[in-house]
């Protein structure tokens, strides 16, 4: 698969994750960014390219950086981020085997990111 296709998939995945973390449905997002819901679906499926101005609108709406949506890796987590505390509390509620699965997923995502850049 071409690097461009991998980047499109990464952007689509980060847009979906960001929307979900923002607590928005595709329909709500579509209204807020003045698009049709099927357009949001196509973008999140990686079947439609996202223009730079659209990426900026999504970043603003979801409270994330354009760079992160575009595939940049964040250097270090902000230890003062209240979301980090929420994630830690939620991880503590998981069964040990589920924590292992989450860690495997994180490792797979990080590995895919390295392959895209490599």
C-alpha positions as CSV (number, residue, x, y, z in Angstrom):
1,X,0.0,0.0,0.0
2,X,1.3,3.4,-0.9
3,X,2.4,5.8,1.8
4,X,-0.3,8.3,0.7
5,X,-2.9,5.6,1.3
6,X,-1.5,4.8,4.7
7,X,-1.6,8.5,5.6
8,X,-5.2,8.8,4.5
9,X,-6.1,5.9,6.7
10,X,-4.2,7.4,9.6
11,X,-6.0,10.7,9.2
12,X,-9.4,9.0,8.9
13,X,-8.8,7.0,12.0
14,X,-7.6,10.0,14.0
15,X,-10.6,12.0,12.9
16,X,-13.0,9.2,14.0
17,X,-11.2,8.8,17.3
18,X,-11.2,12.6,17.9
19,X,-14.9,12.8,17.1
20,X,-15.8,10.0,19.4
21,X,-13.6,11.5,22.2
22,X,-15.4,14.8,21.7
23,X,-18.7,12.9,22.3
24,X,-20.1,13.8,18.9
25,X,-22.0,11.7,16.4
26,X,-21.3,12.0,12.7
27,X,-24.5,13.8,12.2
28,X,-23.7,16.4,14.9
29,X,-20.2,16.9,13.5
30,X,-21.7,17.3,10.0
31,X,-24.0,20.1,11.2
32,X,-21.2,21.8,13.1
33,X,-18.8,21.8,10.2
34,X,-21.5,22.5,7.6
35,X,-21.2,19.2,5.7
36,X,-23.5,16.3,5.0
37,X,-23.4,13.3,7.4
38,X,-22.4,10.9,4.5
39,X,-19.4,13.1,3.8
40,X,-18.2,12.7,7.4
41,X,-18.7,8.9,7.0
42,X,-16.7,8.9,3.7
43,X,-13.9,10.9,5.4
44,X,-13.7,8.6,8.4
45,X,-13.6,5.6,6.1
46,X,-10.7,7.1,4.2
47,X,-12.6,7.2,1.0
48,X,-12.6,11.0,0.7
49,X,-9.7,13.4,1.0
50,X,-9.7,16.1,3.6
51,X,-8.8,19.6,2.5
52,X,-6.5,21.7,4.7
53,X,-9.3,24.1,5.7
54,X,-11.5,21.2,6.6
55,X,-8.8,19.6,8.7
56,X,-8.5,22.9,10.6
57,X,-12.2,23.0,11.3
58,X,-12.1,19.4,12.6
59,X,-9.1,20.2,14.8
60,X,-10.9,23.2,16.2
61,X,-14.1,21.4,16.8
62,X,-12.4,18.3,18.4
63,X,-9.9,20.3,20.4
64,X,-6.8,18.6,18.9
65,X,-4.0,20.0,16.8
66,X,-4.0,19.9,13.0
67,X,-0.6,18.3,13.1
68,X,-1.8,15.4,15.2
69,X,-4.8,14.9,12.9
70,X,-2.4,15.0,9.9
71,X,-0.3,12.2,11.3
72,X,2.3,13.8,13.5
73,X,3.3,12.0,16.6
74,X,3.0,13.9,19.8
75,X,6.4,14.2,21.5
76,X,5.5,13.8,25.2
77,X,2.1,13.6,27.0
78,X,1.1,16.6,29.0
79,X,1.1,15.2,32.5
80,X,-1.3,18.0,33.6
81,X,-3.9,17.0,31.0
82,X,-7.1,16.0,32.9
83,X,-7.9,13.5,30.2
84,X,-4.8,11.5,31.2
85,X,-6.1,11.1,34.7
86,X,-9.5,9.9,33.3
87,X,-7.7,7.3,31.1
88,X,-5.6,6.1,34.1
89,X,-8.8,5.7,36.2
90,X,-10.5,3.8,33.4
91,X,-7.5,1.5,32.9
92,X,-7.5,0.6,36.6
93,X,-11.1,-0.7,36.2
94,X,-10.1,-3.2,33.5
95,X,-9.3,-6.9,34.1
96,X,-5.6,-7.7,33.8
97,X,-6.1,-9.6,30.5
98,X,-8.0,-6.5,29.1
99,X,-5.1,-4.2,30.1
100,X,-2.7,-6.6,28.1
101,X,-5.0,-6.3,25.1
102,X,-5.1,-2.5,25.4
103,X,-1.3,-2.4,25.6
104,X,-1.0,-4.7,22.6
105,X,-3.3,-2.3,20.6
106,X,-1.2,0.7,21.6
107,X,2.0,-1.1,20.5
108,X,0.3,-2.0,17.2
109,X,-0.7,1.5,16.6
110,X,2.7,2.8,17.4
111,X,4.3,0.2,15.2
112,X,2.1,1.2,12.3
113,X,3.1,4.8,12.8
114,X,6.8,3.9,12.6
115,X,6.2,1.9,9.4
116,X,4.5,4.8,7.8
117,X,7.4,7.1,8.5
118,X,10.1,4.5,7.8
